[in-house]
Amino acid sequence: MKKTVITSISAIALLIIAVFSVLCEWCKGYLLASVLGAVLCCLPFFFTFENKKTTTSYVVLVAVMTAVSVTGRFLFAPIPFFKPVSAIVILTALSLGGQAGFVTGAMSALVSNFYFGQGPWTPFQMLTWGLIGFFAGLLSKKLSKNIILLSLYGALAGLFYSLVMDSWTVLFMDGSLNVRRYFAVILTSLPITLCYVVSNVIFLLVLSKPVGNTLDRLVKKYGIL
């Protein structure tokens, strides 16, 4: 358990470096930072192979949930800012742990952006969705037993995602975190933030039982954890 937490935190720290490398003068290529971020966020996942309990079924299930998350983002593409990604990442983390949640969230951003468009925002999305999954895994015992707490976490995850992406907007515009502009961006993006919050809650309420129960059955059936 300690090794999992340490490797996860290490990967997060390295991914933060990758995110801010986008802003450095010596690293104008955001694609390089995106690839670097993808590799770094996968480190905890690769480290799980040191755990004897890790099976091929675990690898496959994480890949499947990433594909489900990406597909969900594709299907809801016509509806701006209303996506099931965060909800699927959270539910994955509740059943498979924070490590799986982090990788699912980060890879969902990277893979789906080959359709939606890669850019300097990609590492920020990878980091944000990854952290949403990671912390959902840490809080899984409480969240999985209380739909109200789960909905509240989903709402906070939507707020967190919006605040991080707003910071990216300001950094891109000014090259530094202009506090006044940041709060101005937050205010102007309130409708978008509300959409993130509401969509997360709705998708969690709709998907928590079918997706959560299915994942739990697969975990027990194949002895994944």
C-alpha positions as CSV (number, residue, x, y, z in Angstrom):
1,M,0.0,0.0,0.0
2,K,2.8,2.4,0.9
3,K,4.6,1.6,-2.3
4,T,1.5,2.3,-4.3
5,V,1.0,5.7,-2.6
6,I,4.6,6.7,-3.0
7,T,4.9,5.8,-6.6
8,S,1.6,7.5,-7.4
9,I,2.6,10.7,-5.6
10,S,6.0,10.6,-7.5
11,A,4.2,10.3,-10.8
12,I,1.9,13.2,-9.9
13,A,4.9,15.4,-9.0
14,L,6.6,14.5,-12.3
15,L,3.5,15.2,-14.2
16,I,3.2,18.6,-12.6
17,I,6.7,19.3,-13.9
18,A,5.6,18.2,-17.4
19,V,2.6,20.5,-17.2
20,F,4.6,23.6,-16.4
21,S,7.3,22.7,-18.9
22,V,4.7,23.7,-21.5
23,L,5.2,27.3,-20.3
24,C,8.9,27.3,-20.4
25,E,10.8,29.1,-23.2
26,W,12.9,26.0,-23.9
27,C,9.8,23.8,-24.4
28,K,7.4,25.2,-26.9
29,G,6.3,21.8,-28.1
30,Y,3.2,20.9,-26.2
31,L,3.0,17.5,-27.9
32,L,6.3,16.6,-26.3
33,A,4.9,17.6,-22.9
34,S,1.8,15.6,-23.5
35,V,3.7,12.5,-24.4
36,L,6.0,13.0,-21.4
37,G,3.0,13.5,-19.1
38,A,1.4,10.3,-20.5
39,V,4.5,8.2,-19.8
40,L,4.9,9.7,-16.3
41,C,1.3,9.2,-15.2
42,C,1.6,5.5,-16.3
43,L,4.5,4.9,-13.9
44,P,2.2,3.9,-10.9
45,F,0.4,1.5,-13.2
46,F,3.6,-0.2,-14.3
47,F,4.7,-0.4,-10.7
48,T,1.7,-2.5,-9.9
49,F,3.3,-5.4,-11.7
50,E,5.6,-5.7,-8.7
51,N,2.5,-6.6,-6.7
52,K,1.9,-10.4,-6.9
53,K,-1.9,-9.8,-6.7
54,T,-1.9,-7.9,-10.0
55,T,-3.3,-9.9,-12.8
56,T,-3.8,-9.6,-16.5
57,S,-7.5,-9.1,-15.8
58,Y,-6.6,-5.9,-13.9
59,V,-4.6,-4.6,-16.9
60,V,-7.5,-5.4,-19.3
61,L,-10.1,-3.9,-17.0
62,V,-8.2,-0.6,-16.7
63,A,-7.8,-0.5,-20.5
64,V,-11.5,-1.2,-20.9
65,M,-12.6,1.5,-18.5
66,T,-10.3,4.0,-20.3
67,A,-12.0,3.0,-23.6
68,V,-15.4,3.4,-22.0
69,S,-14.5,6.9,-20.8
70,V,-13.1,7.9,-24.1
71,T,-16.2,6.6,-25.9
72,G,-18.4,8.4,-23.5
73,R,-16.7,11.7,-24.3
74,F,-17.1,11.0,-28.0
75,L,-20.9,10.2,-27.7
76,F,-21.6,13.4,-25.8
77,A,-19.4,15.6,-28.0
78,P,-22.5,17.5,-29.4
79,I,-23.3,18.7,-25.9
80,P,-20.6,21.2,-24.8
81,F,-19.1,20.6,-21.3
82,F,-21.5,17.8,-20.5
83,K,-19.4,14.6,-20.4
84,P,-19.3,11.4,-18.4
85,V,-15.5,11.2,-18.2
86,S,-15.1,12.3,-14.5
87,A,-17.9,10.0,-13.4
88,I,-16.4,7.0,-15.1
89,V,-13.0,7.8,-13.8
90,I,-14.4,8.1,-10.2
91,L,-16.3,4.8,-10.5
92,T,-13.2,3.1,-11.8
93,A,-11.2,4.3,-8.8
94,L,-13.9,3.2,-6.3
95,S,-13.6,-0.4,-7.6
96,L,-10.0,-0.7,-8.7
97,G,-8.2,1.9,-6.6
98,G,-6.6,5.3,-6.9
99,Q,-3.8,4.0,-9.1
100,A,-6.3,2.7,-11.7
101,G,-8.3,5.9,-11.4
102,F,-5.3,8.1,-12.0
103,V,-4.2,6.2,-15.1
104,T,-7.8,6.0,-16.5
105,G,-8.3,9.7,-16.1
106,A,-5.0,10.8,-17.5
107,M,-5.1,8.4,-20.5
108,S,-8.7,9.3,-21.2
109,A,-7.6,12.9,-21.7
110,L,-4.7,12.0,-23.9
111,V,-6.5,9.4,-26.1
112,S,-9.7,11.4,-26.6
113,N,-7.8,14.5,-27.5
114,F,-6.6,12.8,-30.7
115,Y,-10.2,13.5,-31.7
116,F,-11.0,16.7,-29.8
117,G,-7.6,18.2,-30.5
118,Q,-4.2,18.0,-28.8
119,G,-2.8,21.2,-27.4
120,P,-1.0,22.7,-24.4
121,W,-4.2,22.1,-22.4
122,T,-3.8,18.3,-22.7
123,P,-1.3,17.8,-19.8
124,F,-3.6,20.0,-17.6
125,Q,-6.6,17.7,-18.4
126,M,-4.5,14.6,-17.9
127,L,-3.3,15.9,-14.5
128,T,-6.8,17.0,-13.4
129,W,-8.8,13.9,-14.4
130,G,-5.9,11.8,-13.0
131,L,-6.1,13.5,-9.6
132,I,-9.9,13.2,-9.5
133,G,-9.5,9.4,-9.9
134,F,-6.6,9.2,-7.5
135,F,-8.3,10.9,-4.6
136,A,-11.6,9.0,-5.4
137,G,-9.6,5.8,-4.8
138,L,-8.2,7.1,-1.5
139,L,-11.8,7.9,-0.4
140,S,-13.4,4.8,-1.9
141,K,-14.6,3.3,1.4
142,K,-16.7,6.3,2.3
143,L,-17.8,7.2,-1.2
144,S,-18.9,3.8,-2.3
145,K,-21.3,3.5,0.7
146,N,-23.0,6.9,0.5
147,I,-24.5,8.2,-2.7
148,I,-24.8,11.7,-1.2
149,L,-21.1,11.8,-0.5
150,L,-20.4,10.4,-3.9
151,S,-22.5,13.1,-5.5
152,L,-20.8,15.8,-3.4
153,Y,-17.4,14.5,-4.5
154,G,-18.6,14.5,-8.1
155,A,-19.7,18.2,-7.7
156,L,-16.4,19.1,-6.2
157,A,-14.5,17.3,-8.9
158,G,-16.4,19.4,-11.5
159,L,-15.4,22.5,-9.6
160,F,-11.8,21.4,-9.3
161,Y,-11.6,20.6,-13.0
162,S,-13.0,24.0,-14.0
163,L,-10.6,25.9,-11.6
164,V,-7.6,24.1,-13.0
165,M,-8.6,24.7,-16.6
166,D,-9.2,28.3,-15.8
167,S,-5.7,28.5,-14.4
168,W,-4.4,27.1,-17.7
169,T,-6.4,29.8,-19.6
170,V,-4.8,32.6,-17.6
171,L,-1.3,31.1,-17.9
172,F,-1.7,30.8,-21.6
173,M,-3.0,34.4,-22.0
174,D,-0.4,36.1,-19.7
175,G,2.4,33.6,-19.3
176,S,2.0,33.9,-15.5
177,L,-0.8,33.5,-13.0
178,N,-2.5,36.9,-13.0
179,V,-4.7,36.7,-10.0
180,R,-7.1,39.4,-11.1
181,R,-7.6,37.8,-14.5
182,Y,-7.9,34.4,-12.9
183,F,-10.9,35.5,-10.8
184,A,-12.3,37.3,-13.8
185,V,-12.1,34.1,-15.8
186,I,-13.7,32.1,-13.0
187,L,-16.6,34.5,-12.9
188,T,-17.2,34.5,-16.7
189,S,-16.9,30.7,-16.8
190,L,-19.5,30.1,-14.0
191,P,-22.1,28.6,-16.4
192,I,-19.5,26.2,-17.7
193,T,-18.4,25.3,-14.2
194,L,-22.0,24.7,-13.3
195,C,-22.4,22.4,-16.3
196,Y,-19.3,20.4,-15.1
197,V,-20.8,20.1,-11.6
198,V,-24.3,19.1,-12.7
199,S,-23.1,16.6,-15.4
200,N,-20.8,14.8,-12.9
201,V,-23.6,14.4,-10.4
202,I,-26.1,13.2,-13.0
203,F,-23.7,10.7,-14.5
204,L,-22.7,9.4,-11.1
205,L,-26.4,9.0,-10.1
206,V,-27.2,7.2,-13.3
207,L,-24.0,5.0,-13.6
208,S,-23.0,4.3,-10.0
209,K,-25.1,1.2,-9.7
210,P,-24.8,-0.5,-13.1
211,V,-21.1,0.4,-13.6
212,G,-20.1,0.0,-10.0
213,N,-21.9,-3.3,-9.5
214,T,-20.4,-4.7,-12.8
215,L,-16.9,-3.7,-11.8
216,D,-17.3,-5.1,-8.3
217,R,-18.5,-8.4,-9.8
218,L,-15.6,-8.6,-12.1
219,V,-13.1,-7.8,-9.4
220,K,-14.5,-10.6,-7.2
221,K,-14.9,-13.1,-10.1
222,Y,-11.4,-12.8,-11.4
223,G,-9.7,-11.9,-8.1
224,I,-8.3,-8.7,-9.5
225,L,-7.5,-7.1,-6.2
